[in-house]
């Protein structure tokens, strides 16, 4: 997968926090840490959308399975 470089600015306390997370969490770099955060956020959005879909499907009336045109 192609990677894209993005530069971010952080307050000192957030930068220190991220660096500690890298050291304690076994991430290879701050970049890897942020990439994981973005992946987790994306997955949370997918999970929320699926939950809404499942809820909607559970409330849908049952029928013959045929869609009328």
C-alpha positions in Angstrom: 0.0 0.0 0.0 1.3 3.4 -0.9 2.0 5.7 2.1 1.4 9.4 2.2 3.3 11.8 4.5 1.3 14.2 6.7 2.8 16.6 9.1 0.9 17.5 12.3 1.5 20.0 15.1 0.9 18.9 18.7 1.1 20.7 22.0 4.1 19.5 24.0 2.0 17.5 26.5 0.3 15.6 23.6 3.6 15.0 21.9 5.0 13.5 25.1 1.9 11.4 25.6 2.2 10.1 22.0 5.9 9.3 22.6 5.1 7.4 25.8 2.4 5.5 24.0 4.9 4.4 21.4 7.4 3.3 24.0 4.8 1.5 26.2 2.6 0.2 23.5 5.2 -1.4 21.3 4.6 0.8 18.3 7.6 1.2 16.0 7.2 5.0 15.7 4.9 7.9 16.4 3.7 7.5 12.8 2.7 3.9 13.4 0.9 5.0 16.6 -1.2 7.6 14.7 -1.9 5.2 11.9 -3.3 2.7 14.4 -5.5 5.5 15.9 -6.9 6.4 12.5 -7.5 2.7 11.7 -9.4 2.3 15.0 -11.5 5.4 14.3 -12.3 4.2 10.8 -13.3 0.7 12.2 -15.5 2.4 14.9 -17.4 4.2 12.1 -17.9 1.0 10.1 -19.1 -0.8 13.2 -21.6 2.0 14.0 -22.9 1.9 10.4 -23.3 -1.8 10.6 -25.1 -1.6 13.9 -27.6 0.9 12.4 -28.1 -1.3 9.4 -28.7 -4.4 11.6 -31.2 -2.4 13.7 -33.0 -1.2 10.7 -33.2 -4.7 9.3 -34.5 -6.1 12.6 -37.3 -3.6 12.5 -38.3 -4.2 8.9 -41.4 -6.1 8.3 -41.0 -9.6 7.2 -42.4 -10.6 3.8 -42.1 -12.9 0.9 -38.6 -11.6 0.2 -39.9 -10.3 -3.1 -39.4 -6.6 -3.9 -42.2 -5.0 -5.9 -41.1 -2.8 -8.7 
